[in-house]
Amino acid sequence: MSQDNLVRRVAGLVVDRPAAVVVAFLVVTAGFATGLPAVSTDAGTEGFTEDLPSTNALEKVEGLFEPPFDPPEGTTQLIQSSQNVLAKPSLLRMLATLERIESDPGFRVKSTSSAASLVAQQLDPDATTPEAQTEAVEGATPAEIARAVDRAGENPAFRALLSDDYNERAGSAGATIAIVTHALPAEPPSAGSGTDDPLTPLQERMQHVVSADIVVFGSGILAAETGTVIADSLLIIVPAASLLILTFLLYAYRDPADLALGVISLAMTIVWTFGFLGLAGIAFTQLLVAVPPLLLAVGIDFGIHVVNRYREERVKGRSPTVSMDIAGRQLLVAFFIVTGTTVIGFAANATSSLKPIADFGITAAIGITFTFLVFGVFLPAAKVLVDTQRDRLGIPAFGQRPLGQEGSRLGAVLPVGVVIARRAPGIFLVLVLLLAGVSANYGAGIDTTFSEDDFLPRTDQPVYITSLPEPFKPGVYTTPETIDFLEENFESAEDDVVIVLVEGPLTEDYALESIQRAGENPPTTLVVDRRDARAESIVTVIRQYAARDPEFAALVARNDLDGNGIPDDGLDQVYDALLDSPVRDTALTYLTDDYRSARIVYRVESDAEQDVVAGDAVTVAERHRLQATATGTIVVFQAVSGLIFETAVESLVIALALTAVFLVFIYRVTLGMGSLGIVNLVPIAVSIAFIAGSMRFLGIPFNALTATVFSVALGLGIDYSAHVIHRVAEELAETGDVFAALENTTRGTGGALTGSMLTTVSGIGVLGLAITPILGQFGLVVALSVFYSYLASIVVTPAAVVVWARLLEAWRAARFGRPARARA
């Protein structure tokens, strides 16, 4: 069956059997609705970091070592802050809190560790329970407690639990962390993974039993709050977007029946897409929050085009069926072109190795396909059905004048691109392309930092958010403030360190010397002690214990051939002695008991750029003689940043290439003018270039969500330019005059595009009201991309079409000795 026959059959089905079409779509909608209850949420960042080499190394580190600050999964952190957490009152409050938690079987406590417990055990070595430790502290004098704190300070594990302001001489610190380890029936997910976390109910209940100066933190709290962010964001965004969209749709349709049909069609598209997610088992992530606005953008555009083109025929006195048959046969081809290219733009993200971005691409592509079916078939059928009944019953219609009609104010402004194209199309097009090139080159320096903070609520929510009435007022989020507190007050916070995992026979004579030499003359972002990188490793433990134990110091000296304090012989004997000593637990945080793996922790400058830190970590890792892998939160997130940027560029190149092939093919098949496909890409390329420059100028980073903006700009840009190009081609086939075709197009199709642009920009722009920064930034860049796409299609496309027509005319004249039909 030819393309023309297929279009005629679909258009004929719409106008001949509209009731059957409407009923069929309602039945399918009911089927998709059954999947809505099965939609699950996944609000974390785990999907971005899966299967990266640095992530695998970090997971191995977490599995092999148990550092004091970064305990194994299944733990809760109790963060206490006061003027001095090592003073008697603070010690007692922490111990009382631990006693209440341990005595409650519902908390499933396996063990606890805290600075308060270590101080109490200095007072009474037999005090192994919170009750006994409380008694020891209560019975001690301030002088005895001070001496106990001083002795506890010799233990690295004690210092690791205290904030950076720990003053060893004064025996004081402003904050401390206690660790509660839970015996869980299943391994909990990693922090922030967004999946159901068995620690969530425990940690939420624990918030009610701790002292006033203690904050509960852990993966359960993080999972609960990141999950709530999606619901709170949607609760604010959906009503605001609905209000704005309804306002502009009311202007675009100016008829209650048409408005109702448009809204029903939009709702049907959302139900189909979300129902598909539930039926397919795809979790709803923060990236997928962007899908509904995108579907609304394309759906609004399709809906306005259907109604506007239909009205162009109705004002000529034609019946509903004849008007929709003419409009449908033209728009189905345009919608197919838009849908095909938009699907290519979004589906290109499926090539990403980052699962959330791949899921976004697949879901958006399927959603756009659903949008095509609903607005290309259901809405026209419903419109014919309603208007036929209105004509039969004599019910008047409202606002049937098409947008942008000649004689209207909008119609006077829209042909501005045609005016430019009449005077100097070539010069104008060259200037625009030069400016686009400058913008793209400037945008190449955009920040590509990836951070888990992007997915968390802002620490300081704007007043217009916090002052919202119920039920729109967002919940109270403690996670951002707690994370900021940890980063500011604890050296051991993950974001201030990089880790090098060393694997191989660590009993080789050069093993420890290699660890030491790797940190000599370190890169600029690593914190330096004298001239060496500030690092914690098994070398650190050896030196500290040798300073305390003469016998061990003698063993080290006997095996230190070059006298630098680091043994380079008999390392197995040194390790054996270390693991038989009181510092065994500390040693095992840096060395495995089979002497095959070691962990080195390097301190980094807190204000250093993520990409520079990650590069320096790799540099240090490459200095080791044994196999070494750089990892840690900074390194993992930088790897994600690199993949995000790489994915965006690859997806854009793939999408542009496939789109070009598709457009050339489809215009060749449908209109016999394949070269129009290349013309179609000009306004899209311009809008994408200006988006890149605008993002850098506005300081919007290239993060997990904004990385999809190029695909979005391509998809939505096609939406606008394809409507213009296809309408120009249709008009050109009738008149043979380029400028007449452009005049008719910019007023007719341009009017629909204007209504679509205003509605879409306002509807997507409300993402700026989202609780998380990442959604606000995405809303802004997508709104900009829609505006740029609209502007390019109205202003740039006419010049591109005129230049194309003149080149085509010159080519035909040169080849066939006759002018082309397209006169320009």
N, C-alpha and C positions, 0 to 999 in steps of 0.2 A: 504494500500500500504506500503510495507517495505521500510526502509530507503535506502537500496541499489537501489531498483527500482526507488524511487523518484529521487535520485542523477543521475541515468542513464537517466531518462526522461528529467530532466533539462539540463544535459550536452548534450543530444541528440538534444534538442530544439535549443541550442546555435549553434551547428555545422551544423544542418540540415536546419534551417530557420533563419540564422543570420540577414538577411535584415528585416524580420518581427519583430524580437526582437529589433533591433535598432530603427525602426520607432515607435514601441510601447513606448519605453523609451523616445523618443523625444516628443511624444504627452503628456506623463505624466509630463515631464519637463515643457512644455508650460502651463499645468494646474497649477502646483505649482508656476510658475512665476507670475501668476495673484495675488498671495498673497504678493508679494514683496512690492508693494506700501503701503500695510496696516500695515507694520511692524512699531511699535512705540518704543520709547525709554523711559527708566525709570532709571535715573542715580543716584538716591538717596539711602539713607540708611533706609528709612521708613519701607520697607518690613522686615528688620531684627528685628525691635523693636516692631512689632505689637503683641498685645495680651499678652505681658509679664505683670506680676503683677506690677513691678516697672514702666512700661510704662503707664499702666492704672492709677496708682497713680499720675504720673507726669501729665498726661492729666487732671486728676481731679484737681490737684493743679492749672494748667493753666486756667481751667474753673472757679474755685472759687476765685482765687486771681489775682490781677493785680500789681505785683511788678514794681517799677519804671524802673529798668534796663531791665526786661524781659517782655515787653509789649505784649498785646494780638496780635493774628495774624491780618494781614492787616496793618502792620506798616513798616515804613522805618526808619533806623537809619542814622543820619548825624553825622559823626565822625570828629570833628575839632581838630586840633593839632597846637600849636604854642608855643612861649616862655611863654606866659601867656594868656590863653583863657578867663580870667576874666578881662583883661585889656580893656580899652575903644575901641581900634580899632578892636579887635577880637570880642567883644560883638556886635559891629555894623555890622561886616561882617556876623555873624550868623543871626542877625535879618533881614538884607537885603536879605539873602538867603531865610529865611522863608517867607518874604514878597513876593518874586518872586514866590515861590511855591504856597502859599495860593491864590495868585491873578490869577493863571492859573487854570481854571475849569477842564482842562484835567487831573490834578493830583488828583481830587476827594478828596480834603483834608477835613477831618472831624474835626480834631483838631491837635494842635502841643503843644509840651512841651519842654522846654530847660532851661538850667541854665541862659542863657542871658535873657529870658523872666522873670524868677523869680527875677533877679536883677533889671530889669526895673520896675517890679511891686512894688519893695521896694521903688523905686524912685517916682513912681506914681501908687498908688493902682487902679486907674481907667483906666490904660493903659492895655486894654484887647486884642488889636490887634497888629500885628507886626509894623504897621505904628506908632501907638501911642507909642509903646515901643521904637521904634527907636528915636522918638522925645524926649522921656524922657532921654534916654542915651546921645543923642547928646547935650542936654542942661545942662547936669550935669558936675560938676568939678571932677577931679580925686579924691579929698577927699570925695565928695559925693558918688561917685561910690564905693570907698573903704568901706565906712560905709554901703552902701546897700549890698555889698558882705558879709560883716560881719553879718548883720542881716539875710540874706538869708541862711547863713551857719548853722543857728539853725534848718533849715528844713531838715530832713533826705532825703527827695526826692531830694533836691538840691545836697547834698553830693553824692548821688547815681549816679548822672549824671556826676560826675567829676572823673578824674583819680586818681590813688593811691598816686600821688605826691602832692595832694591838701594840701596846707599849710594854715591852718585856720588863723594863726597869720598874715601871709603876704598877705592873700587873693589872692593866685595864684594857678594855676594848669596848667599842660602841655597839657591836652586834656579834651574834653567834648563830650557828646553825646546828640543830640537833637532827639526827637521822633516825626515823622509825622504819624498820624493815617488817614487811607484812608477809605472812605465809598464805599465799593465794592458791586457789585450786588450778588456776591457769595463768600462764605468763601474760602480764599486761602489755598492751601495745606501747610503742615508744612514745615519748612525750609529744603531744601535738599531732598525733597521727589522725585524730578525728574519729577513730573508731570507738566502739563501746569499751570503756575502760573500767575494769572491776574496782579500781581505786577511787573512782568518782564518788560513789555513795559514802565510802569510808572517809574520804578527805572532806567532803561537804559536811558530814556530821561532826568531824573532828574540829571544825571551825567553831563549834558551839561549846567545846570543853576546854579550849586552851585559855591561858591567861591573856589579859588585855594587851600586853606588850609582845605577844607572839602571833605571827602570821603563818597560816598553813599553806604550803605550796607543794605541787607535785603534778605528775602527768594527769591525774584524775581531774584536778582543778582546771588545768590547761585545756584538756579535752572538753570539759563541760562548757567553759567560756568560749572557746573557739566555735563550738557547735551552736551556742546561743547567738553568736554574732550573725550568722546567716538569717536566723528567724527575725532578730531585731532589725536587721538591715532591710529585709523584705517587708516588714511591717511598716517601715517608714517610706520605703521607695515605692511600693506598689500603689498605695493610696495617692501619693503625690504625683506619680507618673500618670495614674488613671485620670486624675483631675485635669492635668495639663493636656493629656491626649484628648479627653472628651471635649475640652474647650476648643482646641484647634480642629478637631473632627467636626464639631458643630459648625465652625466657620467653613470648613471645606465642603461638607455635605449640605448644610442649611436645610435639611429635611429630616424630621424625626424618624421616618421609616428607614431612610438610607443610613442614618446614624445607628439605628438599632441593628440593621443588617451588618454594618461594618464592625460593630462591637461584638456581635455574636460570632462573626467569622474570626476575629482576633482571639476570642475566648476558645473557640474550637481548635485553633492552631496550637495554643498553649496546652490544652487538654491532650491533644494528640502527642505532642512532644514529651510532656511530662509522663503521660501514660506509657509511652515507649520506654522511657528511662526505667520505670518500675518493672515493666514486663521483661526488659533486657537485663535488669540487674545492675545498671550503671548508677553508681552513687552520685548524689548531687553535691558537687564541690563548690568552693567559692568562685572558681573560674566559670562554672555553669550559671552563676547568678547573672552573668552577662548575656546568656542566651535569650531569655525572654525579651529584653529590650531590643535585641537584634531581630528577633522574629516580629516584634511589633513594628520595627522600622520598615522591614520589607513588606509586611502585611498591610500597613497603612499606605505605603506607596502603591501596592497593587490595587488596594481597595479604591483609593482616590482615582487611579487611572481608569479602572473599570467604570466607575460612576461618571467621571468627567467625559470619557470618550463616548459613553452611551448618551450622555446629555447633548453632546455635539450633534448626534444624529436625531435626537428627539426634538430639538429646537427647529429642525427642518420639517417637522410635521410627520415623521415616521412613527409607526406603531412600536410598542415595546419589543415584540419578537424580531421585527426587521432591524430595529436600532441595535439590539444586543447581538444579532447575528453578524452585522457589519463590524461592531466593536469587538466582538469575541474573536472573529477570524483574524483581525489585525493584532489584538492584544495577546492572544494565545502564543503567537510566534514570538512576540516581544518578551512575554513572561518566560517562555521556554529558554530564550537566549539569556535573560537575566538569571533565571534559576540555574541553568547549566554552568554559567561562569561563576556565579556566587557559590555554588556547591564546590566547584573546583578550588576557589579561593579558600574556603573553610576546610575542605577535605585535605588540602595540602598539609595541614597541621597534623594529620594522622601519621605522617612520616616521622614525627618527633619521637625521640627516645624517651621523652618525659611523658609519662602516662596521663597526667591531668591535662596537658595541652593536647595530646592525641584524642582523649575523650571529648574535649571541647570541640575539636575540629569535626569529629564524627557526629556528635550531637547537633551541632549547628548545621551541618550539611543535611542531616535527616530532617531537622526542623524546617529548613528552607524548602525542602522538597514537599513537606506537608503544607507549607504556606502556599506554594504554587497550586497544589490540588484544591485547597479550600477556596482561595481567592480567584483561581482561574476557572473553576468549575462550579463550586457550590454557590459563591456569591452571585455570579451572573444568573444562575438558575433561580435563586431566591429573589433576585431583583426583578426578573421577568414575571415570576409568580405574583409578587406583591403588586407590581405596576399594572399587570393585566387585571387583577381584581379591583384595583383602585379605579381604572378606566371603566370597568364594567359597572361599578357601584357609583361612579361619578364623584369619588372622593378627590378633592384637589391635592396636587403636589406642591411642595414649597421649594424655593431656591433651585430651580432647574436650569439656571443659566450657568454655562461652564466657566470654570476659573480661567482668568487670563484672556477672556474673549476680547476681540477688538473693540475699542471704545471705553474699556474699563481702565482704571488707574494702573492696575497690575499689568494689563496688556500693553500699556504705553512704556513700561520700564523693561519688560522681559526681552524685547529685541535688541538690547544694547550690544550684545555680542554680534548680531547681524550688522549693526551700524559699523562696528570696528572691522568686521570681515569685508565690508564693501570698500573701505578706504585703504587699509594696508594689512591684509591678512598675513602675508609672509613675514613682514617685519615684526608684527605683534606676536606671531607664533614663535619666532626666534627669541625675542625678548623673554617671553614666558618660559621657554625651555632653558634659557640661560639662568634665569632666576631660580627655577626648579633645581638646576644642577648645583647652584651655590647653596641652596637650602639643604639638599641631600648631602653635600660635602660637609656642611656645618653640623648636620644631624648625626654624622658618622661618629662624632665624639660624645655621644649620649652616654650617661651613666648607666652601667649594666649591673649594679649591685643587687644581689638577691639576699633577702633577710626574712627570717621567720616573723619579725616584727611587722612586716607588711600585712600579715594575715590577722594581726591582733588589733583590738580597738585602740584608737588614739588615747594617749594618756590624758590629754586635755581636750575633751570633747567641746565643740563650739556651744555657745549659749543657746542657739536656736535648736540644738539637739537635746540638751539637758533640760530645757524648759518645756519640752513637749508634754501635753497632757496624757494621761493613761487612755487607752492601752498602748499608745505610740511611744511613750517614754522608754528609752533603752534601760536594760538592767545595769546593775553595778558591777563593774569589771575590776578585779584586783590584780589580774595577771600582769598587765603592762607595767604598773607601778612596782610590783614585786620584782619583775625581771630587771627593771632599771635600777632598783635598790641593790640587787645582787651584783650587777655589773659595776656599779659605782663603788661598792664597799668591800668586795671580795676579790682578791687576786686570782683565786682559783676559778673564777667564772669562765665558762667555756669560751666566751667571745674574746678573751684576752690572752688566749694561748693557742699555739699550734702543737701538734703531736707528731712525732716521727716513730713509726713502728719498725723496729729492726728485727729481722728474722735470719736465723742461721746459727752455727755453732758458736755461742758466746763464750765458750771455754778456750777459743783460740787466743794466743798470746796478744794479738793486736786488737782484740774486741773492745776492751775498755779504752785503750788509747785512741781508737777510731772514734768512739763516742765523744771523747774529750776534744779531739782535734776538729771534729765537725763544727764545733761551736766557736772556734778561734776566728778572730777577725770577721764577725758575723755580718750579714746584710743589714741594711739601715733600719728596717722595721723591728728587729729583735732588740729587746731590752738588754743592755750590756752591764755586766759587773766587771769593772776595770776594762779589760779588752776582750773578754770572753762573753758569749751569749749567756744570759741568765737562764739556766736550765736546771731541771730536776730530773735525776735519773738514778740508776743503781750506783753510779759514781758518787753522787751526792750522799746517798745512804752510807756507802763505804767510808767516806771521809768523816761524816758526822759521828758514826759509831767508833771509828778509830780514835777520834778526839776524846771519846768518853771511856773507852776500854783499852787499857795498856796491852793486854794480851793480844787482842785483835790487831792493835796498831803494830805490834811486833810481827805478826803474821803478814800484814800488808807490806811492811818494810822489807822482809825477807824476799818477797816476790816482786819488789819494785826495783827493777834493774837500772833504771835511769834516774831514780831518786826524785821523781816529780809528784810522789804521793799517790800514784795510780798503779796498781799491780799489773805487770805485763808478763807474769809467769805463774803457774800453779793456780789459775783462776778458779778451777773446780774446788780447790781447798778453801779459797776465800769465800766462794759462794756457800759452801757447806757450813762454814763457821758462821756466816751471816744468818743463814736460815735456822741455825741452832741457837740463835741469840734472842734477846728480848725485842729486837727490831725486826723480827721475821715478817710480821704483818706489813710493816712499812716497805720492807724489801720486795715483797710479793706484789706491791703496787707498781713496781718498775721492772721486775724480772720474773719470768715463769719458773716454776720449780724444776722444769726439765732443762733449763738453761738454753732454751732455743729461741726465745722471744724477749725483747726488751722494749720498754716504752720510755721515750724522752719527751719531756714537756718543756717547750720554749715559751718564755714570756714575750709578748709583742706589744708595741706601742698602741695604746687604746684608740688613738686618733688616726692611725695609719689606714690607708685605703685598702679595701678588701683584696683587690687584684694584686697589689704590690706585696701584701703579706703572704698571700698564697704562693706567689712566685718565689719569694724569699724562702718559704718553707720547703719548696721543691729543691731550691739551690742547696740548702743545708742537708736535705735527705740524700742528695747525690754525692755528698762528700764522704758518706759512710762506706767502708770497705765491704761490709755485709749488705745484703739486700735491705733497702730501707724505703718506706713509703710515707709520704707526707699526708697527714689527715688532720682531723679536728673540725669543729663547726665552721671556722672561717674557710678552710680549704674546701670542704664539701660544698658550702654555699657558693664559693667562687666557681667551682666546677659546674654547679647548676647554672650560674650566671652565664658562663661560657656556652653551655648547651642551649640556654634560652636564646641567646643572641644568634648562635649558629642555626638553631631551629628556625628562628624568624627569617633569617636571610635565605636559608635553603627552601623554606616553605614559599617565600615570596618568589624566588627564582622559578621554582617548579610551577607555582600557580600562574605566574605571568606567561611562562612558556606554553603550558597547557591551555590557558585562556586564549592566547594568540592563535594557537592551532584550532581551537574550538570555534572562535569567532570567524576566522577566515573560512573554515569549512561551512559553518551555518549560514553565513551571509552568501557564500557561493551557492549553496543549495537552495536557499529560500528566495534570494533576490538576484542571484547571478552577479554579485559584486563582492567577491572575496576580499579585495583590498580594503573594503570598509572596516573589516575586522581590525586592521592595523590602526586605522583612524580612531576606532573605538578605544584603543589603549592609550592614546595621547592624553586625554583629560585625567585618566586614572593614574598614569605615571606622574603627572603634575601634582595631583592631590597627595599621593603617597610621599613625594619629595618634600612638599610643604609640611606634611605631618611630622616627618623626621626632624626637620629644623625647628618646628614649633615645640616639640617635646623637649629638645635640649634648651631652647630659649626660656621655657616656662619651668625648667628644673624638674620635669617629670621623668623618673627613671624608667629604664627598660626592664621591667620586672616580669614576674610570672604571668600577669594578666595583660599588661600593656604590650607585652611581646606579641600578642595576637592582633595588635592594631593594624599591622600591615595587611594581614589577611582580611580583616574586617574592612579596612579602607578599600581594598581590592574588590571585595564582595559587594559592598554598598556603592562603591564608585561605578562598578559595572551596572548596578541597578539604575543609576541616573543616566549615565552616558548611553547605555544600550537603548533606553526608551527614546532618547533624542535621535540617535543614529538610525534606529529602525523606522521611526516616524519620518525622518528626512528622506530615507530611501523610498518609503511608500509614496510620499508627496512627489519626490523626484520622478518616480515612474509615471506619474500622472501628468505632471507639468513639464518636465525636462528643464526647468529653471531652478538653479540652486538657491538663489536668494528668495524666490517665492516659496520654495520648500522650507527654507530656514525660518521665514516669517511665520508661516502657518504652524510650524513645529514649536517654535519658542513661545508662541501665544497659547496653543492648545496643550501640548505636552508640558511646556514650561509652566503653565498654570498649575497643573496637577503636581509637578515636581516641587513647586513652591509650597503648596499645602503640605505635601509629604515631608519636605525638609523642615518646616516650622514645627510640625507635630513630632517628628523623630528627634530633632535636636532638643526640644523641651522634654520629651519623654525619657530620652537617654541621659540628658543632662542632670536629671534628679538623682542619678547614681552618686553625685557629689554629696548627697545627704547620708550616704552609707556610713556605718559605724567604723569601718576599716579604711585606712588611707588608700589601699590598693584599688578598691572599688570606686572611690571618688576620682582618682587619677584616670581610671579606665573610662568613667563616664565623660570626663572632660575631653580626652583625646578622641573618643568615638564621636562625640558631638562635633568636635572640630573636623574630623574626617568626613562626616556627613555634610557639613557646611562647605568644606573645600570641594567635595565631589559635586555638590549642587552648583557651586560657583563655576567650577571648571566646565561642567556640562553645558551651562547657559552661556558663558563668556568665551571659553577657549574652543569648544567644539565647533561653533560656526566657522572660525578662522581655519581650523584643521580641515573641515569639510570643503571649504572654498579652495584651499591649497591642493587638496586631493583631487577635486574636480578639474582644476587647471592642469595638474600634472597628468591626469588621465586623458584629458582632451589633447594635450601635447603629444602624449605617447601614441594615442590612436591616430592622430594626424600624421605623425612620423611613420607609423607602421602601415596604415591603410590608406593614407592620403585623404582622409575625411575627418571632420570634427566629431567629437563625442556628442551624444545627445544632451549630457549635462552641461548647460551653458553657465559660465561664471566669468 
